[in-house]
Amino acid sequence: MRETLERADRASTQLLMGAGLALLSYVFIGVLLFTVAASVAVIGLGVLPETVLALRRLAGCKRRQVARWSGVRIPEAYTPLTGTLTRRVRTALQDPGTWRDLRWLAAHLAYAVVLFHVALPLWAVGALVDGVWCGLLRRRALVLPLIGRLAALDAACSRVLLMPAPQALRAAELAERVEELTVTRADAVAAHGAELRRIERDLHDGAQARLVALSLRVGLAKRMYDTDPEAARRLLDDAQDQAEEALTELRHVVRGIHPPILTDRGLAGAVRALAAGSGLDVTVRDAGVEDGPRAPAAVEAAAYFAVAEALTNAARHSGAERASVDLARSARGLRVVVRDEGRGGAHDGAGAGAVPGGGSGLTGMRRRVAALDGTMEVHSPAGGPTVVEVELPCVW
C-alpha cells in the first residue's frame, strides 16, 4: 500500500505540474495573439522569432517533465534561428518544429487540465475504497493506481505530439554532429598549437641552451689547446657532459611527442612502466588489449598520455597511496579507466572546487581524446574516489 501511495503522489505531482504548465500556456496564448497582430502590421516582425524561441522553451519544459516521469527522452529537432531578421522570421515560419509545438500547445491546454481534474476525485475515492480493500482485505489497490495511468497518459500524449518526424530528427542529429565536430576540430587545432609551443619551449630552454654552451666550451678548448692543454681538457670534459645532457633533453622532447616505449612494449607494457614510476601502488589490469592486433598509434598515444596525466594528478593532488588502471578492448574501440582512492575534487576547469593545478592537464587530456572522436568522463566527488574513464573508437 505504501508503494501505491508513493506512486500516486508522484503521479499527482506530475499532473499538477502539467496543469500548471497548461495555465502558463493560457497566458502564452495572449503572447501569440499579440505576435500575430504585430506581424500582420509588419513593424512587429521582430517579435516573431523571440516568441517562437519562448514556445520552444515551453515545449522543452514539457519534454523534461515527461522524461522525469517515464525515463524516455523526447528529442528536439529545431532549425537554429540565426542570421538577419528576415532569415530568422522565414526560418521560424518554415520550421516544422514551430507548427509541431503549436499543435502540442493547443492540445495540451485541454488534456493536461482535464487529466488533473479527473485525478482529484480519484484521491477521495481511492482513500476510501483502497483503504478498505487493501488495509482490511489485504488486496491490491484498485483506484489509486489509476492516477499513475493518468500521468502515463499525459506523458504518452505529449510524446506523440512533441516527437519530431524521422526526417527532422535525422537533420537535427546531423546538425548537432556537425557542430560537435566543429568544436572538436577547433580543440584539436588548439591542442596541436599548444603542443608545438611546448616542443619549441622545451627545445629553446633545454637542448638549444645546452648545445650553445657546448659550442662555447669547444671553441674555448680549441683556443686554449696549445697554451694550456689541461684547461682545454677540462673544457672538453664539460663539453661532453653538456652533450649528454642535451641528448637527455632531446629524448625527453621525443617522449613527449610519441613515447618510444609504446613502439617497443605496446600499450599495456608502456602503462605498466608508467605505473612502476608513478610513486603510487598501481594495479594494472589488461582485459584483452595485448590479445590480437594493436590499436592505431594515435589511439595508443592518446590512451598512454591519458593514463600518464591521471596518475600524475593522483600522485600530486589526491593524497592517495594506491591507484588502478584498467585497459579493455571492446567491439567499438579501447576503454581506459584510472581510479584512485584519494580526496577527490578533481575537475577539468568547468566547475568549482578544483584541485589546484589539476584543471589544465585534464582539459588537455579531454582535447586529445576528443580529437580522435573519443569521450572522457571524470567522476571525482569530494572525499573521493576519482575515476577517469576514456573511450577511444578504433577498428581492430
Secondary structure, 3 states (H helix, E strand, C coil): CHHHHHHHHHHHHHHHHHHHHHHHHHHHHHHHHHHHHHHHCCCCCCHHHHHHHHHHHHHHHHHHHHHHHHCCCCCCCCCCCCCCHHHHHHHHHHCHHHHHHHHHHHHHHHHHHHHHHHHHHHHHHHHHHHHHHHHCCCCCCCCCHHHHHHHHHHHHHHHHHHCCCHHHHHHHHHHHHHHHHHHHHHHHHHHHHHHHHHHHHHHHHHHHHHHHHHHHHHHHHHHHCCCCHHHHHHHHHHHHHHHHHHHHHHHHHHHHHCCHHHHHHHHHHHHHHHHHCCCCEEEEEEECCCCCCCCCHHHHHHHHHHHHHHHHHHHHHHCCCEEEEEEEECCCEEEEEEEECCCCCCCCCCCCCCCCCCHHHHHHHHHHHHHCCCEEEEECCCCCCEEEEEEEECCC
